[in-house]
């Protein structure tokens, strides 16, 4: 093939690249913000954030947001000979609820259903066993697997893992809930007040849900 033909092919390739619409390369459909939520089950501020900010924002930006739930908060973990012991900010009931949350996240693979279940539980977490059963029936999730996990060492292992994740944050967690967006924990006050706005500010091309 002569040099003139090669030059023409290169020009056509460049034209094809230039003609690719913005929406295909980095438009709304391809953008995702990762939101990690470090919370605890009986914390009023965690409850308020999940119900009033996180869940509504997730439902609005389904295809443009990934939510990672980290139930632990300001708990403390002690390794024992047969597993772990936990001390939670709001007492033993919160530790029990945190373990159930951790197990539900492990058992339920669909992120949307995970959040539905956690939102259902956190609305009334004061009796974790009862509300776990109620929410499992309401949302149609595998109650027996969640119960088995929460009643065995698996639940403790999961909560200990979430403790390591929480304690490894830089800067260290000083308020619960703490939220990171794409790994960044800046602007906590703004995120807690208007998560949707802060997520939308991270898009190069905001999806229509950000401007509607």
N, CA, C and O of each residue as an XYZ file, in Angstrom:
848
protein
N       0.861     -1.186      0.000
C       0.000      0.000      0.000
C       0.895      1.232      0.000
O       1.828      1.312      0.799
N       0.623      2.217     -0.900
C       1.510      3.372     -0.985
C       1.236      4.358      0.150
O       0.243      4.244      0.869
N       2.143      5.330      0.292
C       2.079      6.259      1.422
C       0.843      7.139      1.363
O       0.325      7.557      2.399
N       0.359      7.427      0.139
C      -0.835      8.285      0.007
C      -2.066      7.578      0.570
O      -2.898      8.202      1.229
N      -2.182      6.242      0.302
C      -3.315      5.476      0.826
C      -3.265      5.410      2.349
O      -4.285      5.559      3.021
N      -2.052      5.182      2.892
C      -1.910      5.131      4.344
C      -2.320      6.451      4.977
O      -2.970      6.469      6.023
N      -1.943      7.549      4.348
C      -2.287      8.867      4.867
C      -3.795      9.064      4.877
O      -4.351      9.608      5.830
N      -4.465      8.613      3.794
C      -5.922      8.756      3.713
C      -6.620      7.948      4.805
O      -7.600      8.406      5.393
N      -6.102      6.719      5.078
C      -6.688      5.879      6.128
C      -6.546      6.557      7.487
O      -7.485      6.562      8.283
N      -5.361      7.134      7.753
C      -5.141      7.803      9.031
C      -6.073      8.993      9.189
O      -6.587      9.243     10.280
N      -6.293      9.726      8.104
C      -7.199     10.878      8.152
C      -8.616     10.428      8.469
O      -9.309     11.052      9.272
N      -9.052      9.318      7.819
C     -10.401      8.792      8.069
C     -10.559      8.342      9.520
O     -11.598      8.568     10.140
N      -9.498      7.693     10.063
C      -9.563      7.241     11.448
C      -9.694      8.423     12.407
O     -10.465      8.368     13.365
N      -8.946      9.479     12.149
C      -9.025     10.669     12.985
C     -10.396     11.316     12.891
O     -10.930     11.807     13.886
N     -10.973     11.313     11.670
C     -12.303     11.878     11.491
C     -13.341     11.079     12.264
O     -14.255     11.650     12.858
N     -13.198      9.736     12.258
C     -14.126      8.883     13.000
C     -14.062      9.175     14.498
O     -15.087      9.256     15.174
N     -12.827      9.334     15.007
C     -12.658      9.618     16.429
C     -13.265     10.966     16.787
O     -13.928     11.109     17.815
N     -13.032     11.951     15.928
C     -13.552     13.285     16.186
C     -15.065     13.316     16.122
O     -15.710     14.122     16.791
N     -15.630     12.425     15.307
C     -17.080     12.418     15.127
C     -17.815     11.684     16.235
O     -19.041     11.759     16.324
N     -17.065     10.962     17.095
C     -17.726     10.239     18.183
C     -18.400     11.230     19.108
O     -17.730     12.104     19.660
N     -19.697     11.122     19.293
C     -20.395     12.090     20.127
C     -19.918     12.055     21.571
O     -19.481     11.015     22.062
N     -20.004     13.187     22.244
C     -19.577     13.293     23.630
C     -20.300     12.299     24.510
O     -19.717     11.752     25.446
N     -21.576     12.060     24.215
C     -22.376     11.180     25.061
C     -21.863      9.751     25.057
O     -22.103      9.009     26.009
N     -21.161      9.350     24.004
C     -20.628      7.994     23.943
C     -19.311      7.873     24.696
O     -18.994      6.807     25.224
N     -18.547      8.951     24.749
C     -17.232      8.874     25.366
C     -17.285      9.153     26.865
O     -16.783      8.361     27.662
N     -17.876     10.246     27.240
C     -17.958     10.566     28.670
C     -19.237     11.322     28.982
O     -19.253     12.221     29.823
N     -20.297     10.953     28.305
C     -21.592     11.564     28.542
C     -22.267     10.999     29.766
O     -21.688     10.170     30.468
N     -23.493     11.436     30.036
C     -24.199     11.048     31.259
C     -24.297      9.548     31.482
O     -24.154      9.085     32.614
N     -24.540      8.778     30.426
C     -24.779      7.340     30.602
C     -23.550      6.600     31.117
O     -23.685      5.567     31.773
N     -22.345      7.114     30.827
C     -21.121      6.395     31.192
C     -20.512      6.879     32.507
O     -19.512      6.322     32.962
N     -21.093      7.899     33.118
C     -20.513      8.473     34.329
C     -21.100      7.832     35.586
O     -22.304      7.589     35.673
N     -20.229      7.564     36.553
C     -20.672      7.034     37.837
C     -19.886      7.707     38.956
O     -18.679      7.922     38.841
N     -20.573      8.029     40.021
C     -19.928      8.511     41.241
C     -20.056      7.417     42.292
O     -21.133      6.855     42.492
N     -18.947      7.123     42.959
C     -18.952      6.107     44.020
C     -19.151      6.803     45.361
O     -18.330      7.624     45.770
N     -20.236      6.474     46.036
C     -20.531      7.052     47.347
C     -20.406      5.975     48.415
O     -21.156      4.999     48.408
N     -19.462      6.151     49.331
C     -19.308      5.226     50.458
C     -19.885      5.888     51.701
O     -19.544      7.025     52.028
N     -20.762      5.167     52.387
C     -21.472      5.726     53.544
C     -21.051      4.967     54.801
O     -21.375      3.791     54.965
N     -20.333      5.647     55.678
C     -19.871      5.072     56.942
C     -20.876      5.488     58.017
O     -20.965      6.663     58.372
N     -21.624      4.523     58.525
C     -22.757      4.850     59.390
C     -22.885      3.820     60.503
O     -22.130      2.849     60.549
N     -23.840      4.035     61.397
C     -24.169      3.052     62.427
C     -25.685      2.987     62.576
O     -26.391      3.967     62.342
N     -26.168      1.813     62.968
C     -27.587      1.494     62.821
C     -28.529      2.301     63.706
O     -29.668      2.547     63.310
N     -28.090      2.724     64.894
C     -28.986      3.446     65.792
C     -28.679      4.935     65.878
O     -29.233      5.632     66.729
N     -27.825      5.418     65.028
C     -27.468      6.836     65.028
C     -28.575      7.652     64.348
O     -28.893      7.396     63.187
N     -29.166      8.626     65.045
C     -30.223      9.434     64.427
C     -29.770     10.150     63.161
O     -30.534     10.265     62.203
N     -28.522     10.633     63.155
C     -28.025     11.319     61.959
C     -27.849     10.345     60.796
O     -28.092     10.700     59.643
N     -27.428      9.125     61.098
C     -27.326      8.103     60.044
C     -28.708      7.797     59.483
O     -28.889      7.716     58.268
N     -29.670      7.628     60.365
C     -31.044      7.347     59.944
C     -31.567      8.453     59.038
O     -32.127      8.188     57.974
N     -31.378      9.698     59.475
C     -31.863     10.836     58.695
C     -31.197     10.888     57.326
O     -31.860     11.133     56.318
N     -29.875     10.656     57.287
C     -29.167     10.734     56.011
C     -29.619      9.640     55.056
O     -29.863      9.907     53.879
N     -29.733      8.412     55.547
C     -30.141      7.301     54.679
C     -31.536      7.534     54.112
O     -31.769      7.322     52.922
N     -32.456      7.968     54.957
C     -33.850      8.095     54.532
C     -34.121      9.362     53.728
O     -34.923      9.345     52.795
N     -33.452     10.469     54.085
C     -33.775     11.753     53.459
C     -32.818     12.167     52.352
O     -33.173     12.988     51.506
N     -31.606     11.609     52.342
C     -30.615     11.996     51.336
C     -30.193     10.825     50.455
O     -30.326     10.880     49.232
N     -29.682      9.765     51.082
C     -29.093      8.672     50.304
C     -30.121      7.948     49.444
O     -29.937      7.825     48.233
N     -31.186      7.474     50.048
C     -32.172      6.698     49.291
C     -32.819      7.512     48.173
O     -32.896      7.018     47.048
N     -33.292      8.746     48.428
C     -33.861      9.542     47.332
C     -32.857      9.833     46.216
O     -33.208      9.800     45.036
N     -31.601     10.119     46.593
C     -30.578     10.396     45.575
C     -30.300      9.157     44.744
O     -30.170      9.237     43.523
N     -30.209      8.012     45.407
C     -29.960      6.763     44.677
C     -31.101      6.467     43.712
O     -30.855      6.102     42.562
N     -32.326      6.615     44.155
C     -33.472      6.332     43.290
C     -33.507      7.259     42.083
O     -33.988      6.880     41.015
N     -32.995      8.472     42.254
C     -33.004      9.439     41.154
C     -31.853      9.205     40.178
O     -32.006      9.419     38.975
N     -30.708      8.769     40.686
C     -29.503      8.632     39.855
C     -29.089      7.170     39.684
O     -27.896      6.868     39.641
N     -30.039      6.284     39.587
C     -29.774      4.837     39.597
C     -28.561      4.416     38.782
O     -27.706      3.684     39.281
N     -28.475      4.866     37.536
C     -27.405      4.399     36.646
C     -26.120      5.202     36.792
O     -25.113      4.869     36.167
N     -26.137      6.249     37.605
C     -24.975      7.122     37.705
C     -24.349      7.171     39.093
O     -23.480      8.003     39.354
N     -24.783      6.289     39.980
C     -24.224      6.288     41.329
C     -24.045      4.856     41.820
O     -24.905      3.999     41.614
N     -22.919      4.616     42.469
C     -22.655      3.334     43.129
C     -22.565      3.605     44.626
O     -21.790      4.455     45.063
N     -23.351      2.889     45.402
C     -23.378      3.099     46.850
C     -22.708      1.928     47.558
O     -23.024      0.765     47.306
N     -21.781      2.258     48.445
C     -21.136      1.256     49.297
C     -21.505      1.561     50.743
O     -21.190      2.635     51.255
N     -22.166      0.627     51.392
C     -22.612      0.809     52.765
C     -21.608      0.194     53.735
O     -21.191     -0.952     53.566
N     -21.223      0.966     54.751
C     -20.220      0.509     55.721
C     -20.786      0.689     57.132
O     -20.581      1.736     57.746
N     -21.494     -0.319     57.654
C     -22.104     -0.198     58.975
C     -21.115     -0.510     60.099
O     -20.738     -1.664     60.304
N     -20.708      0.517     60.814
C     -19.780      0.333     61.941
C     -19.773      1.575     62.833
O     -19.991      1.482     64.041
N     -19.521      2.730     62.230
C     -19.536      3.981     62.978
C     -18.402      4.103     63.966
O     -17.241      3.875     63.628
N     -18.744      4.467     65.200
C     -17.733      4.695     66.235
C     -17.602      3.500     67.175
O     -17.247      3.658     68.343
N     -17.881      2.336     66.674
C     -17.742      1.115     67.475
C     -16.263      0.810     67.723
O     -15.378      1.410     67.113
N     -16.021     -0.122     68.619
C     -14.656     -0.594     68.894
C     -14.657     -2.115     68.813
O     -15.594     -2.775     69.261
N     -13.589     -2.657     68.235
C     -13.473     -4.104     68.037
C     -12.352     -4.667     68.895
O     -11.265     -4.094     68.966
N     -12.621     -5.792     69.548
C     -11.595     -6.524     70.294
C     -11.545     -7.950     69.764
O     -12.562     -8.641     69.720
N     -10.359     -8.383     69.364
C     -10.189     -9.762     68.891
C     -10.110    -10.678     70.103
O      -9.369    -10.411     71.049
N     -10.882    -11.764     70.068
C     -10.884    -12.734     71.158
C     -10.437    -14.095     70.634
O     -10.208    -14.265     69.436
N     -10.315    -15.053     71.537
C      -9.860    -16.388     71.136
C     -10.862    -17.092     70.230
O     -10.492    -17.959     69.439
N     -12.132    -16.715     70.348
C     -13.150    -17.395     69.539
C     -13.899    -16.458     68.599
O     -14.985    -16.791     68.124
N     -13.327    -15.293     68.329
C     -13.981    -14.382     67.386
C     -13.705    -12.930     67.719
O     -12.550    -12.527     67.852
N     -14.762    -12.142     67.854
C     -14.624    -10.710     68.110
C     -15.656    -10.272     69.145
O     -16.719    -10.876     69.287
N     -15.311     -9.204     69.863
C     -16.267     -8.507     70.703
C     -16.347     -7.067     70.227
O     -15.347     -6.487     69.806
N     -17.538     -6.494     70.296
C     -17.738     -5.129     69.822
C     -18.371     -4.281     70.918
O     -19.224     -4.748     71.674
N     -17.939     -3.034     70.988
C     -18.597     -2.028     71.813
C     -19.089     -0.942     70.874
O     -18.302     -0.337     70.146
N     -20.384     -0.699     70.890
C     -20.974      0.257     69.955
C     -21.439      1.513     70.684
O     -21.767      1.475     71.869
N     -21.461      2.607     69.967
C     -21.760      3.910     70.558
C     -23.129      3.922     71.240
O     -23.304      4.577     72.268
N     -24.092      3.204     70.675
C     -25.444      3.200     71.233
C     -25.788      1.864     71.891
O     -26.960      1.501     71.990
N     -24.769      1.137     72.337
C     -24.987     -0.058     73.126
C     -25.084     -1.356     72.340
O     -24.950     -1.356     71.116
N     -25.319     -2.473     73.045
C     -25.331     -3.805     72.425
C     -26.367     -3.973     71.320
O     -26.132     -4.701     70.356
N     -27.515     -3.302     71.454
C     -28.544     -3.426     70.411
C     -28.012     -2.897     69.085
O     -28.298     -3.456     68.026
N     -27.235     -1.816     69.148
C     -26.667     -1.281     67.913
C     -25.659     -2.257     67.315
O     -25.606     -2.419     66.096
N     -24.858     -2.910     68.156
C     -23.922     -3.910     67.635
C     -24.679     -5.018     66.908
O     -24.281     -5.452     65.828
N     -25.772     -5.466     67.513
C     -26.597     -6.503     66.889
C     -27.147     -6.017     65.551
O     -27.117     -6.742     64.557
N     -27.648     -4.786     65.535
C     -28.199     -4.228     64.299
C     -27.115     -4.038     63.244
O     -27.340     -4.315     62.065
N     -25.932     -3.564     63.663
C     -24.826     -3.397     62.716
C     -24.460     -4.722     62.057
O     -24.193     -4.774     60.856
N     -24.449     -5.794     62.852
C     -24.125     -7.116     62.302
C     -25.190     -7.552     61.299
O     -24.863     -8.099     60.245
N     -26.452     -7.316     61.618
C     -27.523     -7.666     60.675
C     -27.388     -6.863     59.389
O     -27.565     -7.402     58.297
N     -27.075     -5.577     59.513
C     -26.847     -4.760     58.317
C     -25.690     -5.334     57.500
O     -25.790     -5.475     56.281
N     -24.591     -5.664     58.183
C     -23.420     -6.209     57.487
C     -23.771     -7.501     56.764
O     -23.342     -7.721     55.632
N     -24.546     -8.349     57.414
C     -24.938     -9.624     56.804
C     -25.885     -9.415     55.627
O     -25.789    -10.116     54.620
N     -26.788     -8.464     55.751
C     -27.716     -8.208     54.644
C     -26.968     -7.714     53.417
O     -27.309     -8.076     52.290
N     -25.952     -6.892     53.629
C     -25.145     -6.399     52.510
C     -24.388     -7.554     51.860
O     -24.199     -7.572     50.643
N     -23.959     -8.512     52.672
C     -23.233     -9.674     52.164
C     -24.158    -10.632     51.412
O     -23.777    -11.182     50.379
N     -25.354    -10.828     51.924
C     -26.288    -11.804     51.348
C     -26.990    -11.260     50.107
O     -27.147    -11.971     49.115
N     -27.409    -10.000     50.167
C     -28.172     -9.400     49.062
C     -27.191     -8.853     48.032
O     -26.418     -7.945     48.338
N     -27.212     -9.379     46.845
C     -26.223     -9.000     45.830
C     -26.636     -7.776     45.016
O     -25.777     -7.070     44.488
N     -27.916     -7.519     44.908
C     -28.412     -6.376     44.135
C     -28.258     -5.102     44.974
O     -28.883     -4.991     46.029
N     -27.433     -4.132     44.526
C     -27.203     -2.919     45.322
C     -28.483     -2.153     45.635
O     -28.617     -1.581     46.717
N     -29.414     -2.140     44.701
C     -30.672     -1.432     44.921
C     -31.471     -2.077     46.049
O     -32.050     -1.382     46.884
N     -31.499     -3.406     46.069
C     -32.232     -4.127     47.115
C     -31.505     -4.009     48.457
O     -32.143     -3.917     49.507
N     -30.168     -4.011     48.419
C     -29.385     -3.779     49.645
C     -29.838     -2.495     50.326
O     -30.129     -2.474     51.522
N     -29.890     -1.425     49.538
C     -30.242     -0.123     50.100
C     -31.691     -0.104     50.581
O     -31.994      0.487     51.617
N     -32.579     -0.742     49.837
C     -33.977     -0.827     50.280
C     -34.073     -1.491     51.647
O     -34.794     -1.023     52.528
N     -33.338     -2.586     51.814
C     -33.392     -3.330     53.075
C     -32.807     -2.510     54.220
O     -33.400     -2.431     55.296
N     -31.654     -1.904     53.993
C     -31.010     -1.102     55.035
C     -31.888      0.094     55.403
O     -32.028      0.423     56.581
N     -32.478      0.742     54.399
C     -33.365      1.875     54.674
C     -34.580      1.426     55.473
O     -35.028      2.129     56.378
N     -35.108      0.264     55.140
C     -36.253     -0.283     55.873
C     -35.882     -0.541     57.328
O     -36.641     -0.201     58.235
N     -34.720     -1.140     57.551
C     -34.304     -1.460     58.920
C     -33.982     -0.216     59.726
O     -34.392     -0.100     60.881
N     -33.257      0.710     59.132
C     -32.768      1.857     59.904
C     -33.901      2.788     60.306
O     -33.748      3.613     61.207
N     -35.027      2.653     59.640
C     -36.182      3.481     59.996
C     -36.683      3.154     61.405
O     -37.250      4.011     62.082
N     -36.468      1.904     61.843
C     -36.943      1.500     63.170
C     -36.070      0.370     63.704
O     -36.523     -0.765     63.851
N     -34.795      0.702     63.996
C     -33.809     -0.325     64.328
C     -33.768     -0.712     65.800
O     -32.924     -1.515     66.197
N     -34.659     -0.162     66.617
C     -34.575     -0.376     68.053
C     -34.818     -1.838     68.434
O     -34.387     -2.279     69.500
N     -35.509     -2.596     67.566
C     -35.711     -4.037     67.771
C     -35.217     -4.747     66.510
O     -36.018     -5.105     65.647
N     -33.894     -4.952     66.400
C     -33.305     -5.418     65.138
C     -33.858     -6.742     64.625
O     -34.057     -6.897     63.420
N     -34.109     -7.701     65.515
C     -34.590     -9.011     65.073
C     -35.976     -8.891     64.443
O     -36.238     -9.443     63.375
N     -36.849     -8.164     65.121
C     -38.212     -8.015     64.607
C     -38.228     -7.258     63.287
O     -38.896     -7.665     62.337
N     -37.488     -6.153     63.233
C     -37.529     -5.339     62.019
C     -36.820     -6.049     60.869
O     -37.181     -5.853     59.708
N     -35.810     -6.876     61.178
C     -35.164     -7.681     60.135
C     -36.190     -8.581     59.453
O     -36.231     -8.665     58.226
N     -37.017     -9.250     60.252
C     -38.038    -10.141     59.694
C     -39.072     -9.359     58.894
O     -39.469     -9.773     57.804
N     -39.504     -8.230     59.439
C     -40.501     -7.403     58.750
C     -39.976     -6.927     57.405
O     -40.673     -7.018     56.394
N     -38.744     -6.419     57.392
C     -38.167     -5.879     56.152
C     -37.884     -6.985     55.141
O     -38.053     -6.786     53.938
N     -37.456     -8.147     55.624
C     -37.191     -9.267     54.714
C     -38.468     -9.697     54.005
O     -38.449     -9.992     52.810
N     -39.573     -9.732     54.737
C     -40.857    -10.088     54.125
C     -41.315     -9.004     53.159
O     -41.810     -9.303     52.072
N     -41.149     -7.753     53.553
C     -41.610     -6.632     52.730
C     -40.842     -6.548     51.417
O     -41.416     -6.228     50.376
N     -39.539     -6.835     51.469
C     -38.696     -6.643     50.284
C     -38.404     -7.962     49.580
O     -37.813     -7.975     48.500
N     -38.812     -9.057     50.181
C     -38.624    -10.396     49.596
C     -37.148    -10.748     49.433
O     -36.672    -10.998     48.325
N     -36.437    -10.761     50.556
C     -35.034    -11.177     50.541
C     -34.885    -12.447     51.379
O     -35.812    -12.858     52.076
N     -33.710    -13.055     51.298
C     -33.445    -14.345     51.931
C     -33.218    -14.174     53.435
O     -32.083    -14.014     53.883
N     -34.286    -14.209     54.197
C     -34.210    -14.000     55.643
C     -33.332    -15.042     56.323
O     -32.529    -14.697     57.190
N     -33.470    -16.302     55.946
C     -32.730    -17.364     56.626
C     -31.225    -17.195     56.473
O     -30.475    -17.445     57.416
N     -30.776    -16.771     55.293
C     -29.336    -16.568     55.090
C     -28.822    -15.398     55.921
O     -27.715    -15.452     56.457
N     -29.622    -14.343     56.027
C     -29.221    -13.198     56.847
C     -29.164    -13.598     58.318
O     -28.231    -13.228     59.030
N     -30.169    -14.360     58.776
C     -30.184    -14.832     60.169
C     -28.988    -15.732     60.457
O     -28.336    -15.586     61.491
N     -28.698    -16.658     59.552
C     -27.574    -17.578     59.748
C     -26.264    -16.811     59.852
O     -25.436    -17.095     60.717
N     -26.082    -15.844     58.971
C     -24.868    -15.024     58.987
C     -24.751    -14.254     60.296
O     -23.685    -14.227     60.910
N     -25.847    -13.628     60.723
C     -25.791    -12.766     61.906
C     -25.647    -13.554     63.205
O     -25.241    -12.998     64.226
N     -25.975    -14.833     63.173
C     -25.881    -15.665     64.378
C     -24.603    -16.494     64.441
O     -24.427    -17.301     65.354
N     -23.719    -16.299     63.481
C     -22.473    -17.068     63.438
C     -21.275    -16.124     63.353
O     -21.422    -14.901     63.345
N     -20.096    -16.720     63.290
C     -18.883    -15.928     63.201
C     -18.794    -15.101     61.938
O     -18.047    -14.124     61.885
N     -19.549    -15.481     60.918
C     -19.515    -14.728     59.660
C     -19.929    -13.274     59.885
O     -19.297    -12.359     59.358
N     -20.977    -13.063     60.657
C     -21.430    -11.704     60.932
C     -20.380    -10.892     61.668
O     -20.173     -9.717     61.365
N     -19.712    -11.516     62.637
C     -18.648    -10.834     63.369
C     -17.488    -10.471     62.449
O     -16.934     -9.375     62.539
N     -17.126    -11.389     61.570
C     -16.026    -11.130     60.632
C     -16.349     -9.949     59.726
O     -15.493     -9.104     59.465
N     -17.582     -9.897     59.254
C     -17.984     -8.802     58.372
C     -17.929     -7.467     59.102
O     -17.433     -6.479     58.561
N     -18.443     -7.436     60.341
C     -18.430     -6.178     61.089
C     -17.001     -5.756     61.413
O     -16.682     -4.567     61.368
N     -16.139     -6.719     61.739
C     -14.731     -6.396     61.995
C     -14.078     -5.815     60.740
O     -13.268     -4.891     60.826
N     -14.433     -6.359     59.585
C     -13.897     -5.831     58.320
C     -14.345     -4.394     58.109
O     -13.555     -3.544     57.700
N     -15.618     -4.125     58.392
C     -16.117     -2.759     58.236
C     -15.457     -1.822     59.239
O     -15.281     -0.636     58.962
N     -15.091     -2.353     60.403
C     -14.348     -1.549     61.362
C     -12.981     -1.154     60.826
O     -12.550     -0.012     60.988
N     -12.307     -2.091     60.192
C     -11.003     -1.793     59.592
C     -11.139     -0.743     58.493
O     -10.313      0.163     58.384
N     -12.180     -0.872     57.688
C     -12.405      0.108     56.624
C     -12.652      1.495     57.205
O     -12.114      2.491     56.720
N     -13.475      1.544     58.254
C     -13.801      2.829     58.882
C     -12.565      3.451     59.512
O     -12.319      4.647     59.356
N     -11.792      2.650     60.218
C     -10.618      3.169     60.926
C      -9.465      3.526     59.998
O      -8.533      4.220     60.402
N      -9.525      3.055     58.762
C      -8.446      3.362     57.816
C      -8.691      4.656     57.046
O      -7.835      5.094     56.277
N      -9.855      5.268     57.249
C     -10.138      6.517     56.543
C      -9.174      7.614     56.975
O      -8.830      7.733     58.151
N      -8.746      8.414     56.000
C      -7.888      9.570     56.264
C      -8.542     10.791     55.629
O      -8.781     10.802     54.421
N      -8.840     11.835     56.432
C      -8.678     11.920     57.886
C      -9.621     10.960     58.610
O     -10.606     10.489     58.041
N      -9.303     10.681     59.872
C     -10.090      9.732     60.651
C     -11.523     10.227     60.835
O     -11.793     11.428     60.839
N     -12.421      9.271     60.984
C     -13.832      9.600     61.172
C     -14.022     10.326     62.504
O     -13.594      9.843     63.552
N     -14.666     11.488     62.449
C     -14.979     12.224     63.679
C     -16.479     12.420     63.832
O     -16.954     12.788     64.906
N     -17.224     12.174     62.763
C     -18.679     12.337     62.794
C     -19.311     11.193     62.018
O     -18.793     10.753     60.992
N     -20.446     10.720     62.531
C     -21.191      9.659     61.859
C     -22.569     10.185     61.504
O     -23.257     10.717     62.374
N     -22.995     10.054     60.254
C     -22.306      9.356     59.172
C     -21.217     10.214     58.531
O     -21.282     11.443     58.545
N     -20.227      9.544     57.974
C     -19.240     10.173     57.108
C     -19.421      9.591     55.717
O     -19.605      8.384     55.554
N     -19.368     10.457     54.721
C     -19.594     10.023     53.340
C     -18.396     10.422     52.496
O     -17.926     11.557     52.578
N     -17.903      9.501     51.690
C     -16.880      9.842     50.707
C     -17.477      9.731     49.312
O     -18.250      8.818     49.024
N     -17.111     10.666     48.460
C     -17.521     10.638     47.060
C     -16.278     10.420     46.221
O     -15.388     11.270     46.188
N     -16.214      9.296     45.549
C     -15.020      8.902     44.793
C     -13.780      8.942     45.685
O     -12.705      9.359     45.255
N     -13.946      8.502     46.929
C     -12.831      8.417     47.859
C     -12.484      9.703     48.579
O     -11.570      9.719     49.404
N     -13.195     10.782     48.285
C     -12.899     12.095     48.860
C     -13.910     12.415     49.956
O     -15.118     12.338     49.734
N     -13.415     12.773     51.139
C     -14.316     13.045     52.264
C     -14.486     14.537     52.548
O     -14.958     14.910     53.622
N     -14.109     15.387     51.601
C     -14.285     16.827     51.791
C     -15.763     17.209     51.702
O     -16.586     16.465     51.169
N     -16.072     18.384     52.237
C     -17.407     18.999     52.125
C     -18.498     18.158     52.798
O     -19.588     17.998     52.248
N     -18.203     17.622     53.992
C     -19.176     16.778     54.682
C     -20.484     17.503     54.983
O     -21.559     16.929     54.811
N     -20.408     18.739     55.422
C     -21.632     19.473     55.760
C     -22.518     19.611     54.535
O     -23.731     19.420     54.610
N     -21.911     19.943     53.413
C     -22.687     20.099     52.177
C     -23.283     18.772     51.728
O     -24.426     18.728     51.275
N     -22.518     17.690     51.849
C     -23.009     16.366     51.444
C     -24.185     15.944     52.317
O     -25.181     15.420     51.816
N     -24.067     16.172     53.617
C     -25.136     15.767     54.536
C     -26.418     16.552     54.293
O     -27.515     16.043     54.525
N     -26.282     17.784     53.829
C     -27.462     18.623     53.594
C     -28.079     18.397     52.223
O     -29.298     18.478     52.071
N     -27.245     18.112     51.218
C     -27.771     17.979     49.854
C     -26.867     17.046     49.052
O     -26.037     17.495     48.262
N     -27.036     15.750     49.264
C     -26.202     14.756     48.580
C     -26.370     14.834     47.074
O     -25.386     14.764     46.337
N     -27.590     14.977     46.611
C     -27.843     15.016     45.165
C     -27.031     16.120     44.500
O     -26.400     15.890     43.468
N     -27.041     17.293     45.072
C     -26.300     18.421     44.500
C     -24.807     18.128     44.450
O     -24.157     18.400     43.441
N     -24.258     17.577     45.528
C     -22.822     17.318     45.580
C     -22.407     16.215     44.615
O     -21.328     16.283     44.026
N     -23.246     15.206     44.448
C     -22.953     14.161     43.458
C     -23.009     14.747     42.059
O     -22.140     14.470     41.232
N     -24.018     15.551     41.791
C     -24.183     16.122     40.453
C     -23.023     17.041     40.074
O     -22.681     17.153     38.897
N     -22.420     17.694     41.058
C     -21.280     18.571     40.778
C     -20.071     17.803     40.260
O     -19.154     18.402     39.697
N     -20.058     16.494     40.442
C     -18.910     15.681     40.034
C     -19.010     15.191     38.596
O     -18.042     14.646     38.064
N     -20.150     15.373     37.964
C     -20.310     14.912     36.587
C     -19.774     15.948     35.605
O     -20.023     17.144     35.757
N     -19.033     15.481     34.593
C     -18.610     16.380     33.519
C     -19.819     16.855     32.732
O     -19.951     18.035     32.406
N     -20.696     15.906     32.437
C     -21.949     16.218     31.744
C     -23.079     15.745     32.654
O     -23.361     14.547     32.697
N     -23.731     16.645     33.377
C     -24.760     16.214     34.329
C     -25.906     15.485     33.638
O     -26.404     15.959     32.617
N     -26.336     14.340     34.174
C     -27.516     13.669     33.632
C     -28.754     14.527     33.858
O     -28.752     15.442     34.682
N     -29.797     14.220     33.122
C     -31.005     15.059     33.176
C     -31.594     15.117     34.579
O     -32.248     16.097     34.938
N     -31.364     14.059     35.385
C     -31.901     14.042     36.743
C     -31.285     15.129     37.621
O     -31.859     15.503     38.644
N     -30.114     15.635     37.221
C     -29.460     16.682     38.003
C     -30.038     18.064     37.723
O     -29.898     18.978     38.536
N     -30.674     18.212     36.592
C     -31.166     19.537     36.205
C     -32.679     19.614     36.177
O     -33.248     20.676     35.924
N     -33.337     18.481     36.437
C     -34.802     18.479     36.393
C     -35.383     18.902     37.734
O     -36.603     18.960     37.888
